[in-house]
Amino acid sequence: MKTKTLMYLAVVVIGAGIIYYLSTNVIPKVLVSMTQAAPAKTVSISSSIIIGEKVMAKGDGVDKAKVNVFVMDESGKGIEGKSVELTGNLAGLPMSAVTGDEGRAGFEVGSTQKGQVKLGANIEGIELGKSVTVTFN
């Protein structure tokens, strides 16, 4: 009988020790890591790009050229929720869009005049420093 009681007491003491350890060391750390906000992603102008999806369109004011700006962080991952402004010497510009979950801001531009237009972008007010040329014919 004494052996069973001692074993029961040992199990209770060990169990209490494990519960104490978990509640004071493990669980608080897990809760902190689960509730901390993810680090803010910083825009990398050098990693961000502007690409023409459709760089030729009719100069009829109806057909549209398509341009995408990808806002990236240093590791090349897209950043959502960033304000992008498409710029250039074209009626209707500048125009703004906000990046989606892949860091892409998409634009469609048209013209009633034939010719080439160089388009650039500003990300959160900072010039991208890269451009794409679209042609209206």
Secondary structure in CASP SS format (residue, H / E / C, confidence):
PFRMAT SS
TARGET T0000
AUTHOR 0000-0000-0000
METHOD secondary structure of the structure
MODEL  1
M C 1.00
K H 1.00
T H 1.00
K H 1.00
T H 1.00
L H 1.00
M H 1.00
Y H 1.00
L H 1.00
A H 1.00
V H 1.00
V H 1.00
V H 1.00
I H 1.00
G H 1.00
A H 1.00
G H 1.00
I H 1.00
I H 1.00
Y H 1.00
Y H 1.00
L H 1.00
S H 1.00
T H 1.00
N H 1.00
V H 1.00
I H 1.00
P H 1.00
K H 1.00
V H 1.00
L H 1.00
V H 1.00
S H 1.00
M H 1.00
T H 1.00
Q C 1.00
A C 1.00
A C 1.00
P C 1.00
A C 1.00
K C 1.00
T C 1.00
V C 1.00
S C 1.00
I C 1.00
S C 1.00
S C 1.00
S C 1.00
I E 1.00
I E 1.00
I E 1.00
G E 1.00
E E 1.00
K E 1.00
V C 1.00
M E 1.00
A E 1.00
K C 1.00
G C 1.00
D C 1.00
G C 1.00
V C 1.00
D C 1.00
K C 1.00
A E 1.00
K E 1.00
V E 1.00
N E 1.00
V E 1.00
F E 1.00
V C 1.00
M E 1.00
D C 1.00
E C 1.00
S C 1.00
G C 1.00
K C 1.00
G E 1.00
I C 1.00
E C 1.00
G C 1.00
K C 1.00
S E 1.00
V E 1.00
E E 1.00
L E 1.00
T E 1.00
G E 1.00
N C 1.00
L C 1.00
A C 1.00
G C 1.00
L C 1.00
P C 1.00
M E 1.00
S E 1.00
A E 1.00
V E 1.00
T C 1.00
G C 1.00
D C 1.00
E C 1.00
G C 1.00
R E 1.00
A E 1.00
G E 1.00
F E 1.00
E E 1.00
V E 1.00
G C 1.00
S C 1.00
T C 1.00
Q C 1.00
K C 1.00
G E 1.00
Q E 1.00
V E 1.00
K E 1.00
L E 1.00
G E 1.00
A E 1.00
N E 1.00
I E 1.00
E C 1.00
G C 1.00
I E 1.00
E E 1.00
L C 1.00
G C 1.00
K C 1.00
S C 1.00
V E 1.00
T E 1.00
V E 1.00
T E 1.00
F E 1.00
N C 1.00
END
